[in-house]
Every structure is written in structure tokens, then in C-alpha cells.
Amino acid sequence: MPVKRAKWFFGVVVVAFVAVVMASCSATKFVPDGDYMLQSVRVKSEPKGFDVASLAPYVRQKENSRWFSLMKIPLGVYSLSGRDTTKWLNRMLQRIGEQPVIFDTALAVSTCRDLQTAMRNMGYLHAEVDLKTKVKGKKLKAVYTLRPGAPYDIRDIFYDIRDEQIDSILRTEDRGQLLREGDPFKVSTLDAERKRITTFLMNRGYYRFNKDFISYTADSSRYSKEIDLTLHLQKYRANNDEPPTEHPRYRIRNVNFLSGNTAEQGERIPLRRRVLENNTAIREGAYFSSADLQKTYNNFGRLQAVKYTNIKFTEVPDSNLLDCDVQVSMNKPSVIAFQPEGTNTAGDLGAAASLTFENRNLFRGSEVLSVQLRAAFEAITGLEGYQNKNYEEYGVETKLMFPRFVAPFLSREFKRRRTATSELSLSYNLQNRPEFHRRVFSTAWRYRWTDQSRNTNYRFDLLDLNYVHMPWISSTFKHDYLDSVSNRNAILRYNYEDLFIMKIGFGITVNRGNHAFRANVETAGNLLSAIAYTAGLHKNAQNQYTLFNIAFAQYAKFDFDYTHLWQLDTHNQLVVHADLGIAWPYGNSTVLPFEKRYFAGGANSVRGWSVRGLGPGKFRGTDGRIDFINQTGDMKFDFNLEYRTKLFWKFHGAAFIDAGNIWTLRNYADQPGGQFKLDEFYKQIAVAYGLGIRLNFDYFVLRFDMGMKAINPAYEDSHEHYAFLHPRLSRDFSFHFAVGLPF
């Protein structure tokens, strides 16, 4: 936006912000006489050192929400309204704002009780809670003081197992006890042990066992802070009228597969018998296991040919046997989808469309075959010196996915125990531009599998081939960019030649809820280089081995990504993200292929810069403009700190600080100042700050981020270098629109 308009806009925002903050101070006009607005709630402990934060969820009534944990903006918006709700403006302000929280004595009493119970469940058996309130006008501050006292520890543990068979199993097979002598006495640990034993037994045939059969007795002396604990496991009783007996232990007699669509008609399931068996963890003759039941649901749930699965167990009369019926309902085997789209590249308008056919059960094993045809057209104007042609693109992509490992030398049992997919892809893309024609052929064979117990996903690209062919380049493009001495550029020239890449790669993703880690490694050209060297093949004029007269790429690339999230309260989060990547061309290559190079700036990087507008190092494009080719590198570092807060309705806000840059590992003449040097790189780390608005619709997020440069490594004077001290919107501001969160 123009500078004057931007300044006017930010001025209006500041004035509106101040007005809302001041309005929040007059929110008591909505508080009835005799009541008080809850201004603040504080929980503290005496003596200090107790983990107060862990008990925050037990506070039943909290003050009005704050943006970024600082300002009660929603309350201020509500306070701007009047009492007359027949006016649409008042109704709108009250709808998007937040009405004052009125202090509730009953909720305060319940909070004291809940806090006391929580502390006693943590082993502080003599805990007490005091509530003090401070009133000023119609505002009230509440302070809960926790007095936990001394904690109790477990002295001795005794087991009263009334079932002899279960007693034997627990003594010989169970090694995961959570209760230990000397540990703090916590009700949460006792309950966790009940659940653990229940799960342990249900995975060993005890189909009818539940945690209500387990109870505890705790005994403490008057003058001791230690507790003797006894775990009781009662015998089985079907109901209160039945006498207690040994707990029945069940085995699976038969596993039957039924069609869930029309089971009464005996319709055959359109899946091969081996596919059904391999995805069923429940085995005939084995003890019942709840873990096998859940794994079976998971296995069938990932088959795209299957709509849903229902598993039922039936007890065989007068025995400890179960019959298992697996009902499988199928999806439609084939679907066709059409998707049109509009494009706008630097003002050149165009349109694209794709037609996709998908077969979800190609070989009756839930194999998915998809074929996508895509066509795009864009009207190109303003290219002087080129033929009057528009941009055309045609492509076809075919994928065949197997919901299992398709590989030799792997045992059937190994394949059954892994949730894996194998994928074969083949694609061809044709691009015709006024400057050049490009043809891209790709094929790959990949494996993906999951370790659900560790929330870990793996990816292995066994073979990934890419062949880029440039059948025609216009004489104008050659003269201006490739052959001209003044514009000769090694990176640009390398990426407008025929190119062959054969790579392998491995990736791992670990997601533990509040933190996630990703790592990827890939190498290219090593096998071809070894074959060429062993065979004694000749090199071309650039000292490169070739395959079909095409020099193949050779490099190694490593990427690491980490994100950690702190949930401060129901409305506020703090997120830290770090991203490091490094790629090294060697052997048959001196330059990385363009699509493998790193770039900085944009909606998911340092947001004070536009996409590809930053780096490498302190390199600066001609006249400060973005240099699409040269602003790429072999190494990347990003660090992001983002505070997220809920505003109102679907609107969320964010405040962020970003830092990072890219560098080259070699000293390229066309990228002066771009090489990574240990004694200089820290001076070239760019820093940005800004605010963001997000529309969160749960299933997708629309994101608008406004970033400002703070420290610019590519500067001409000190004002541009330390932009946060000398801000200028026309120079430092960058706006980003994206779908999804940045990390």
C-alpha cells in the first residue's frame, strides 16, 4: 500500500486501540448494584516453591480474557457499547466483545474446595486454602492462598490379589509397576496404576476385566508422614447376585469377515483374503487383546477402499472362547474429480484445470491408482524482444499406492507389524514460454511407515529420478541471460541446461503434541558416479561424467526442523521454531540444482522480507531489487518466536520475531558477500518483527502477517542496517497472505 495510506491506516489503528483500552476502564457500568466485576485472580502458596501453575485449571472463575496476556481488549470492545440493545451497533459490539465477569461467591467456594482436594490428591493430606478479596469501587481482586503443608510418602506396598491366576501372571510377567516404596503419595499415580494393570490384563485374555475390580487401602500413623498402601484386586462377579469366581480368560475361536454393506445377503467383501488377514491383528487361538482390537481398527481405517469397520465379539456358551466378526463396509471403488482455478503471476492472468481419476481398490487389496491431467494457460504481456506467445502447461501424473511394504527379503510377520505404504509415481510436465520450452519427467519409488507408540513417521525414497530437458531457448533469452559476458551467471546457466538427478532420501517426523521434530537427508549422483568411475567413462569438457550425454547432479542435503509450543492458558500460546538446512554439491556438480537451493523471506521464514528477498549473506540485488536466481543459497537458518492469542469469534492474533538468512558454501562471483564464514555469519543474521491476523476455521486457517525489518544485513547506511531504530514503511514493510500456520 502507498506510504501515506499506510501511515493513515496505522494511525487509525493506534487511536482505536487506545480508545478500546480506555473503554475497558469503564466496564463497571454493566455491573449491577451489589455485585463486583472480577478484576483479577491470583493463586499463590505459602511457603513459596509449590507448583501453583499446575492447579490453575481448578480455578472455576477467572477474570476477563487478555490479548497477549496483557490487555483486556474484548472487555473494552464490550464497554464501548450502550445499554440500548435495540441499536445494531450496541448489539454488534457486545457480540464481538466480552461482557464483564461478575464475581460469584458460590464458584469461589467451589474453587477453594477443588484446590484443597487437588493438593490432597497430590499427597498433601493436610492442605488448606484461604481466599481473600480486595474491593475497590465495583471491582474485586481475588487471591487464593495455598497452604499445602508437608507431603506424604509411600512406606510399604502390599498386594491383596484374590485371583490366583492373575496373581501368578502379575508376579511373573508384569514389570511396569508405577507404585514404588519411597515415592510421593499421589492419587493420580494410584489411578494410573489401576488403568495400567487393567490394560495389562485386557491384553492377556481378560475380556471382562475393568478397573473397578481394583481398589486401595491407605494407612497412616498420626505422627508419621508415611503411608502403608495395599492394592486389592477382587474376584470376578457378573452381578451382585452372583458368587465371586476366578476371572474368565478368553481365547479367540474363529475370526469371520463379513460385508458391512449387506451382511444379511452374504455379499462377498471385494478384498483378497490375505489382505483381510494381514490387516487383522486378532488371531485365532490367541488370547483376547484390546491392543490387537485397536490395531485392527487402525489397520482397516487407513485402507482407502474401506469406509468403516465394525468388530463384534460373541461368547461361546459354556466356554472361555470368543468368536470375532469383522464387518467391513466398502467405499465406492472409483471417483472422478474436476477442479478449476484462476492464476495471477505478476499481473499476467490465466486459468488452470485438473481432472483426476482415482481407483481405490485396483488389485482387490485397497491399492490406490490415481491419474491426474492438468492444463494451464496464462496470457503474457510486456515481454519485449520475444515472440508473441502465451504460457502453456500440460501435465500428467500417475500414482500407485500399496497400503503395505512391497519389498523383497522382508518377512510376512515384519510387514504385518508395520503400518506402511509403498508408492510408485510417474509424471510428465510440458511447459512452453516465450523465453524457453521445458520438459520434466519424474518417477519415484517411496516407502512410508508409522510407529504409533512413539508418534513417529518415517519416509524412505528408495529411488527418485528427475530428468529436465530444454528443447528450445529463445535467442533473446540466451543473449540476455546465458551467453552475455556482462550477465553470465553460473547458477542461472546450470539450471537452463538438460539435467538428470537420481537421488535417495530418508526422513523422520516425531510429533509429541507440544513439540515436533523433523529431519530429512538426501543424496544424489553417488551410485552413478561410482559406476562411471568403475567403468572408466570419459568426462565432458566441464570435467563431468554424463548419462546419455547429460551431466548428472551430485550433492548431499540435510534438513532439521524443531517446533515447541507452550500453552500459557486457554487463549494464549508461545511457539518457538528453528530450522537448519545445508546442502553441498560435490563430485560431478559445483552448483546445486535450482529446486534444491534454499531461499529466505516470505510467509514461513523471516517475514520482514518478501519471498526470495533475503540473502545470501549480505548480498544485495541490483538497485535493491529481488534477484530471483542469485538470492538462493546452499545453507539456511531460521529462528522464529511467535506469541499467539485468541481475539474474538474466529479471529486470532500473533506477535512475532523472526531471525535467519541463507548462505552459499562456495564463493560464487555472482553472489558477492553470500559465502558462509564462521567469523562473519552472525553479523549477517537478519531480524524482523511484526503482527499477524488469522481466521481460524478449524479445518483451515487464513493468515495475514505484517512484518517489519529490524536488522538488515544488506544495507547501504546505518539507518537501513538498524531499521528498528529508523523505521520506514516504504523500505521495511512486507505483507504476507498464506493458508495454514507458519510452523
Secondary structure, 3 states (H helix, E strand, C coil): CCHHHHHHHHHHHHHHHHHHHHHHCCHHHHCCCCCCEEEEEEEEECCCCCCCHHHHHHCCCCCCCCECCCECHHHHHHHCCCCCCCCHHHHHHHHHCCCCCECCHHHHHHHHHHHHHHHHHCCCCCCEEEEEEEEECCEEEEEEEEECCCCCEEEEEEEEECCHHHHHHHHHHCCCCCCCCCCECCHHHHHHHHHHHHHHHHCCCCCCCCHHHEEEEEEECCCCCEEEEEEEECCECCCCCCCCECCCCCEEEEEEEEECCCHHHCCCCCCCHHHHHHCCCCCCCCECCHHHHHHHHHHHHCCCCEEEEEEEEEECCCCCEEEEEEEEEECCCEEEEEEEEEEEECCEEEEEEEEEEEECCCCCCCCEEEEEEEEEEECCCCCCCCCCCCEEEEEEEEEEEECCCCCCCCCHHHHHCCEEEEEEEEEEEEEECCCEEEEEEEEEEEEEEEEHHHCEEEEEEEEEEEEEEEEEECHHHHHHHHHCCCCCCHHHHHCCCCEEEEEEEEEEEEECCCEEEEEEEEEECHHHHHHHHHHCCCCCCCCCCEECCEEECCEEEEEEEEEEEEECCCCEEEEEEEEEEEEEECCCCCCCCHHHCECECCCCCCCCCCCCCECCCCCCCHHHCCCCCCCCECEEEEEEEEEEEEEECCEEEEEEEEEEEEEECCCCCCCCCCECCCCCHHHHCEEEEEEEEEEECCCCEEEEEEEEEEECCCCCCHHHHCCCCCCCHHHHEEEEEEECCCC
